[in-house]
Amino acid sequence: MFNALVIDKTPDYRASLQQLDSSRLPAAEVVVDVAYSTLNYKDALAITGKAPVVRDFPMVPGIDLAGTVVSSQNPAFKTGDQVLLNGWGVGEKHWGGLAQRAAVPAAWLQPIPAPLTARQAMIIGTAGYTAMLCVQALLKHQLTPSAGPVLVTGATGGVGSFAVLLLARLGFQVTAATGKASAADYLRQLGAAEIISRDSLSAPGKPLAKEQWAGVVDSVGSHTLANACAQSRYGGVVAACGLAQGMDFPASVAPFILRGITLCGIDSVMQPMAPRLAAWAQLAELLTTDDFTLLSQEISLADAIPQAQALLAGDIQGRLLVNVNS
């Protein structure tokens, strides 16, 4: 038997903590004893039912997991291996990581890169891994610290927090946009050189505005992304990975054809394994022990249900690490 969050919609949509028999696990090559998972924005949408994230019922949510292989029918993994998983549709179409046990295809798993622990890997989770993909996209387009300031929107969220930290560690001058004035000290600890209100970006703006940003990491979408593009410098690079404000993009082609900016779409869910491994290797290299303390708070499996509401309300700073065994 193992504990799991289970979402069902019979008779009404609800998430509850249940004890399940291992025989209920989906058929898959590798069984993992989960040590830690996370609570991401998508998980919160699934748990609350605020968006149609879950495609099949009953469903165990959780797009992340890290733990120890219990059994494997694939030679790529053996009993005792320390592994992690991000995305691939778990928590949406396949039972996910907010449980003490998971069964998944071997192709979705990767080793936890040294010197990271399972706990540290889940503090990073999809949020930190997505932030690293965004940063790598900026670097791929030859963005350097000398080009000018880089804007990070949604800066106190999981992706935003990691983006601020990683960019600052790489020598960039980071401007953090947030709606939380109380988070200024936190953002400065992460490395933000300047903090601005999200209100300066979230309302409808001009098709082309004063040039400010050499690069942008955006997890917000909608008018925020449109204004970030309009304010980008000539040749600027914008990495878009989220839709906290909305999935619309009320923008103009002007920044693209008059300033030659590049808009990079960042998908973490179905990313091929090679770039996943590269992103995680760089995360393991760049992050320090102190970073993990600053970036996260730990909650229990049962706490994930009420905390999902808080996350959607924007009341969470940094990362929610879920200890599935507490």
C-alpha positions as CSV (number, residue, x, y, z in Angstrom):
1,M,0.0,0.0,0.0
2,F,1.1,3.6,-0.6
3,N,-0.2,7.1,-0.1
4,A,-1.2,9.2,-3.1
5,L,-3.2,12.3,-4.0
6,V,-6.0,11.1,-6.3
7,I,-8.2,13.3,-8.5
8,D,-11.5,12.0,-9.5
9,K,-14.8,13.5,-10.9
10,T,-17.3,11.0,-9.7
11,P,-19.7,12.4,-8.7
12,D,-17.8,15.8,-8.4
13,Y,-14.3,16.8,-9.3
14,R,-12.1,16.5,-6.2
15,A,-8.6,15.7,-5.0
16,S,-8.1,13.6,-1.9
17,L,-5.3,11.8,-0.1
18,Q,-5.9,8.0,-0.5
19,Q,-4.1,4.8,0.3
20,L,-3.7,2.6,-2.8
21,D,-2.6,-0.9,-3.4
22,S,0.5,-1.2,-5.7
23,S,-1.6,-3.3,-8.1
24,R,-3.4,-0.1,-9.1
25,L,-0.2,1.4,-10.6
26,P,-0.3,1.7,-14.4
27,A,1.6,-0.9,-16.3
28,A,5.1,0.4,-17.0
29,E,8.7,-0.7,-17.2
30,V,10.1,0.9,-14.1
31,V,8.7,1.2,-10.6
32,V,10.1,4.0,-8.4
33,D,9.8,4.6,-4.6
34,V,9.2,8.4,-4.7
35,A,11.1,10.4,-2.1
36,Y,10.1,13.9,-3.2
37,S,7.8,15.7,-5.6
38,T,6.9,19.3,-6.2
39,L,3.8,21.5,-6.5
40,N,3.9,23.4,-9.8
41,Y,1.4,25.8,-11.3
42,K,0.2,23.0,-13.6
43,D,-0.2,20.7,-10.6
44,A,-2.3,23.4,-8.8
45,L,-4.5,23.7,-11.9
46,A,-5.0,20.0,-11.9
47,I,-5.7,19.7,-8.1
48,T,-8.2,22.5,-8.1
49,G,-9.8,21.8,-11.5
50,K,-9.3,25.4,-12.5
51,A,-8.2,24.2,-16.0
52,P,-8.7,21.0,-17.9
53,V,-5.2,19.7,-17.2
54,V,-6.2,16.1,-16.3
55,R,-7.1,14.0,-19.3
56,D,-8.0,10.7,-17.7
57,F,-9.6,9.7,-14.3
58,P,-8.8,8.7,-11.7
59,M,-5.4,10.6,-11.9
60,V,-2.5,11.0,-9.5
61,P,-1.2,14.5,-10.2
62,G,2.4,15.6,-10.0
63,I,4.6,16.5,-13.0
64,D,7.8,15.9,-11.1
65,L,9.3,13.0,-9.1
66,A,12.6,11.9,-7.7
67,G,13.4,8.7,-5.9
68,T,14.8,5.2,-6.0
69,V,14.2,2.5,-8.6
70,V,12.4,-0.5,-7.0
71,S,12.2,-2.7,-10.0
72,S,13.0,-2.3,-13.7
73,Q,12.3,-4.3,-16.9
74,N,14.7,-2.1,-18.8
75,P,18.5,-2.5,-18.7
76,A,18.9,1.3,-18.6
77,F,17.9,1.3,-15.0
78,K,18.5,-1.1,-12.1
79,T,17.2,-1.5,-8.6
80,G,18.7,1.2,-6.3
81,D,19.3,3.8,-9.0
82,Q,18.5,7.4,-8.1
83,V,16.3,8.9,-10.8
84,L,14.2,11.9,-11.6
85,L,11.4,12.7,-14.0
86,N,9.9,16.0,-15.3
87,G,6.9,16.2,-17.6
88,W,6.2,13.7,-20.3
89,G,2.5,14.0,-19.5
90,V,2.7,12.5,-16.0
91,G,0.0,14.0,-13.8
92,E,-2.1,14.7,-16.9
93,K,-2.4,11.4,-18.9
94,H,-0.3,9.1,-16.8
95,W,-0.1,8.8,-13.0
96,G,2.4,11.3,-11.6
97,G,4.7,12.0,-8.7
98,L,2.4,13.2,-5.9
99,A,2.5,9.7,-4.4
100,Q,4.9,7.4,-2.6
101,R,5.2,5.1,-5.6
102,A,5.1,5.6,-9.3
103,A,5.4,3.3,-12.4
104,V,6.7,4.9,-15.6
105,P,8.4,4.1,-18.9
106,A,12.2,4.0,-18.7
107,A,12.4,6.5,-21.6
108,W,11.0,9.2,-19.3
109,L,13.5,8.8,-16.5
110,Q,17.0,10.2,-16.1
111,P,19.7,9.7,-13.5
112,I,19.9,12.4,-10.8
113,P,23.1,14.2,-11.8
114,A,25.9,14.4,-9.1
115,P,26.2,16.0,-6.7
116,L,22.5,16.6,-6.5
117,T,20.3,14.6,-4.0
118,A,16.7,13.6,-4.7
119,R,15.6,16.5,-2.4
120,Q,17.7,19.0,-4.3
121,A,16.5,17.7,-7.6
122,M,12.9,18.3,-6.7
123,I,13.6,21.8,-5.3
124,I,14.8,22.4,-8.9
125,G,12.0,20.4,-10.5
126,T,10.3,21.4,-13.7
127,A,10.5,25.1,-12.7
128,G,14.2,25.2,-12.3
129,Y,14.8,22.9,-15.3
130,T,12.5,25.2,-17.4
131,A,14.3,28.3,-16.3
132,M,17.6,26.6,-17.3
133,L,16.1,25.9,-20.8
134,C,15.2,29.6,-21.0
135,V,18.6,30.7,-20.0
136,Q,20.2,28.3,-22.5
137,A,18.0,29.7,-25.3
138,L,19.3,33.2,-24.5
139,L,22.9,32.0,-24.6
140,K,22.3,30.0,-27.8
141,H,21.4,33.3,-29.4
142,Q,24.7,34.8,-28.4
143,L,23.3,37.0,-25.5
144,T,26.1,38.2,-23.2
145,P,26.1,40.2,-20.0
146,S,27.6,43.2,-21.9
147,A,24.5,43.4,-24.1
148,G,22.5,45.0,-21.3
149,P,19.9,44.2,-18.7
150,V,17.8,41.0,-18.8
151,L,14.1,41.1,-17.6
152,V,12.6,38.3,-15.7
153,T,8.8,38.4,-15.3
154,G,6.9,36.5,-12.6
155,A,10.1,36.7,-10.7
156,T,9.0,35.3,-7.3
157,G,7.5,32.2,-8.9
158,G,9.3,28.9,-9.4
159,V,10.6,29.6,-12.9
160,G,11.2,33.3,-12.2
161,S,13.1,32.7,-9.0
162,F,15.5,30.2,-10.7
163,A,15.8,32.5,-13.8
164,V,16.9,35.4,-11.6
165,L,19.4,33.3,-9.8
166,L,20.9,31.5,-12.8
167,L,21.2,34.7,-14.9
168,A,22.8,36.6,-12.1
169,R,25.3,33.8,-11.5
170,L,26.2,33.9,-15.1
171,G,27.0,37.6,-14.8
172,F,23.9,39.2,-16.2
173,Q,22.3,42.4,-14.8
174,V,18.8,41.1,-13.9
175,T,15.7,43.2,-13.6
176,A,12.9,41.3,-11.7
177,A,9.3,42.1,-12.3
178,T,6.9,41.2,-9.4
179,G,3.6,42.1,-7.9
180,K,5.0,41.5,-4.4
181,A,6.7,44.6,-2.9
182,S,7.5,42.5,0.2
183,A,9.7,40.1,-1.9
184,A,12.3,42.7,-2.7
185,D,14.9,41.3,-0.2
186,Y,14.3,37.8,-1.5
187,L,14.8,38.9,-5.1
188,R,18.0,40.7,-4.2
189,Q,19.3,37.6,-2.4
190,L,18.7,35.7,-5.6
191,G,20.8,38.3,-7.5
192,A,18.3,40.9,-8.9
193,A,20.0,44.2,-9.6
194,E,16.7,46.0,-10.0
195,I,13.1,45.3,-9.1
196,I,10.1,46.7,-10.9
197,S,6.3,46.4,-10.5
198,R,4.6,43.9,-12.7
199,D,1.9,46.7,-13.2
200,S,4.4,48.4,-15.6
201,L,4.1,45.4,-17.9
202,S,0.6,43.9,-17.4
203,A,-1.6,46.5,-19.0
204,P,-2.1,47.0,-22.8
205,G,0.9,48.9,-24.2
206,K,2.3,50.4,-27.4
207,P,3.3,48.2,-30.3
208,L,6.9,49.5,-30.0
209,A,8.2,51.1,-26.8
210,K,11.5,52.4,-25.5
211,E,14.3,49.9,-25.8
212,Q,15.3,48.5,-22.4
213,W,15.9,44.7,-22.4
214,A,18.7,42.8,-24.1
215,G,16.9,39.6,-23.1
216,V,13.8,38.4,-21.4
217,V,12.6,35.3,-19.5
218,D,8.8,35.4,-19.4
219,S,6.5,33.0,-17.5
220,V,3.5,35.3,-17.6
221,G,2.3,35.6,-21.2
222,S,-0.5,37.9,-22.4
223,H,0.1,41.7,-22.2
224,T,3.3,41.2,-20.1
225,L,4.9,39.2,-22.9
226,A,3.7,41.6,-25.5
227,N,5.2,44.6,-23.6
228,A,8.4,42.7,-22.9
229,C,8.8,42.2,-26.7
230,A,7.9,45.9,-27.4
231,Q,10.5,47.0,-24.9
232,S,13.3,44.7,-26.1
233,R,16.5,46.2,-27.6
234,Y,17.6,45.7,-31.2
235,G,18.5,42.1,-31.6
236,G,17.1,41.2,-28.2
237,V,16.1,37.6,-27.3
238,V,12.9,36.7,-25.5
239,A,12.3,33.2,-24.0
240,A,8.6,32.5,-23.3
241,C,7.6,29.6,-21.2
242,G,4.4,30.4,-19.3
243,L,0.9,31.8,-19.2
244,A,0.2,33.0,-15.6
245,Q,-1.6,36.1,-17.0
246,G,-3.1,34.4,-20.0
247,M,-2.3,32.4,-23.1
248,D,-3.2,35.3,-25.5
249,F,-0.4,37.4,-27.1
250,P,-1.8,40.8,-28.0
251,A,1.3,42.0,-29.7
252,S,2.5,43.6,-33.0
253,V,5.0,42.4,-35.5
254,A,6.9,45.7,-35.1
255,P,9.5,44.5,-32.6
256,F,10.3,41.5,-34.8
257,I,10.6,43.3,-38.2
258,L,12.0,46.7,-36.9
259,R,14.3,45.6,-34.2
260,G,15.0,42.0,-35.2
261,I,14.2,40.5,-31.9
262,T,13.8,36.7,-31.4
263,L,11.0,35.1,-29.6
264,C,11.9,31.6,-28.4
265,G,9.1,29.2,-27.2
266,I,10.3,27.0,-24.4
267,D,8.6,23.6,-23.8
268,S,9.8,21.5,-20.9
269,V,7.2,18.7,-21.1
270,M,8.2,16.9,-24.3
271,Q,11.8,18.1,-24.5
272,P,14.1,15.4,-26.0
273,M,16.4,13.7,-23.5
274,A,19.7,15.2,-24.8
275,P,18.8,18.8,-24.0
276,R,17.2,17.7,-20.7
277,L,20.5,16.1,-19.7
278,A,22.4,19.2,-20.7
279,A,20.1,21.5,-18.8
280,W,20.3,19.3,-15.6
281,A,24.1,19.1,-15.9
282,Q,24.4,22.8,-16.0
283,L,22.0,23.2,-13.0
284,A,24.1,20.8,-11.0
285,E,27.2,22.8,-11.9
286,L,25.8,26.3,-11.1
287,L,23.7,25.8,-8.0
288,T,25.1,25.7,-4.4
289,T,23.8,24.2,-1.2
290,D,22.7,27.7,0.1
291,D,20.5,28.2,-3.0
292,F,18.3,25.3,-2.2
293,T,17.5,26.7,1.3
294,L,16.6,30.1,-0.1
295,L,14.5,28.8,-3.0
296,S,12.1,26.4,-1.3
297,Q,9.8,25.5,1.5
298,E,8.9,21.9,2.3
299,I,5.3,20.6,2.7
300,S,3.6,17.2,3.2
301,L,1.6,15.3,0.6
302,A,-1.6,16.2,2.4
303,D,-0.6,19.9,2.4
304,A,-0.5,19.9,-1.4
305,I,-4.3,20.2,-1.7
306,P,-4.7,23.5,0.3
307,Q,-1.4,24.9,-1.0
308,A,-2.6,24.5,-4.6
309,Q,-5.1,27.2,-3.9
310,A,-2.4,29.5,-2.5
311,L,-0.2,28.9,-5.4
312,L,-2.8,29.9,-7.9
313,A,-3.6,33.0,-5.8
314,G,0.0,34.1,-6.2
315,D,0.7,33.7,-2.4
316,I,3.7,31.4,-2.8
317,Q,7.3,32.5,-3.1
318,G,9.9,30.2,-4.7
319,R,9.3,26.5,-4.8
320,L,7.0,24.1,-2.9
321,L,8.9,20.9,-2.2
322,V,6.6,18.0,-1.4
323,N,7.9,15.3,0.9
324,V,5.6,12.4,0.0
325,N,6.5,10.5,3.0
326,S,5.4,13.1,5.6
